[in-house]
Amino acid sequence: MNNKIFTLMFLFFFLACSSEDSEIGITEDPSKNDFYYGADLSYVNEMEDCGAIYTDMDNNIKDPFKIFYEAGANLIRIRLWHNPKWTNYSNYEDVKKSIRRAKSDQMKVLLDFHYSDTWADPSKQEIPSDWLNYINDTETLGDLLYNYTFDTLNNLANSGLLPDIVQIGNEINPMILQHDELKWPIDWVRNSSLINKGIKAVRDISSKTSVNVEVMLHIAQPENGLWWFKEADSAGISDYDWIGLSYYPIWSEYTLSNISSPLKTLIDNYNKRLMIVETAYPFTLQNADNANNILNEDSLISGYSASQQGQLNYLNELKKKIEEAGGEGLIYWEPAWVSTNCKTLWGQGSHWDNATLFDHNNKSTLGMQFYNSSKN
């Protein structure tokens, strides 16, 4: 056999094997995304029950999860409250429904444990009412947190709905599991014990299921991440995979022009992956209902108008800055919380209707094109 024929046969064999390996997924790790293009769709089930109908950019009525998938989203974030007696949503059964919808459209899931019966954020970390009697018993409280986290994930796993990433708390700038007025400074002996219990529950589920479920810790605003993760590291909190941050320019000392700096510092200092898990930008300043909008004129950034194009430009620029810092994801917070006749805790309608990725007719805005980059 001459060398030319041998070379051609080897080349044919190599290309055939490469094609076969690619088809069955050998050549790349499907669990590793170059960048997560995410959406928090925790409100969708409720909005649909309230009569919301969503359309894509061509004005076709579609399942909102499918709209995001077809646009290019690859990660859906879902919040979970412990026992929210004031609402029928964001409880375990509602979360199961949302995860099933996300996974049916081949998107990954970030499950956000609030460890509260209601909203947990930098201004409140209200302990679940069922755990209140143990608020000063850190050991028992840690066991409750562990068992709740483990059992929830185990039940989801038994239903084929295990999330890919798990948040141990939501915007946990203060100490978690408090009651009424927040206590400062943080009691890191208590706080680290509780957070590490949650982390251990996720690690134990990973071991039991042989599935690598990743752990995220979530802080509101990058400047708070700088001091929080430093204190947490000193207190013995280190076994996590992701730094998650909320970034809303209106409440941050960092602008789009210098946001990369704290993100890179966090990545370099702690050798963790980083994602912005909450952000948004208004496509209009008009209000669609009686619920006052949270993002108003004060939230605007110079050079980025309150328009659909301004919204898209903001997302594309923020994504660029995240990547420059070495970050790996951006999640839009509640892009489907449109105006309906239903009520929130604070009034009828939506407090986010001007900052969704759907206009006031529930048609996808230009901002939805942000997700198209995932297809490139």
LINRAGI-V390927 format. One record per run of one state. SS is the DSSP state (H for helix, E for strand, L for the rest). FROM is the first residue (numbers start at 0). TO is the last residue. If there is no record, write none. Layout:
ss = [SS	SS]
from = [FROM	FROM]
to = [TO	TO]
This chain:
ss = [L	H	L	E	L	H	L	E	L	E	L	H	L	E	L	H	L	E	L	E	L	E	L	E	L	H	L	H	L	E	L	E	L	H	L	E	L	H	L	E	L	H	L	H	L	E	L	H	L	E	L	E	L	H	L	E	L	E	L	E	L	E	L	E	L	H	L]
from = [0	2	24	35	40	43	49	54	55	60	61	63	71	74	80	91	104	107	113	120	121	123	124	125	126	128	134	137	158	164	168	177	178	187	209	213	220	221	234	241	246	248	251	258	270	272	278	296	299	300	301	303	304	307	325	328	332	342	343	347	348	357	358	362	364	365	375]
to = [1	23	34	39	42	48	53	54	59	60	62	70	73	79	90	103	106	112	119	120	122	123	124	125	127	133	136	157	163	167	176	177	186	208	212	219	220	233	240	245	247	250	257	269	271	277	295	298	299	300	302	303	306	324	327	331	341	342	346	347	356	357	361	363	364	374	375]
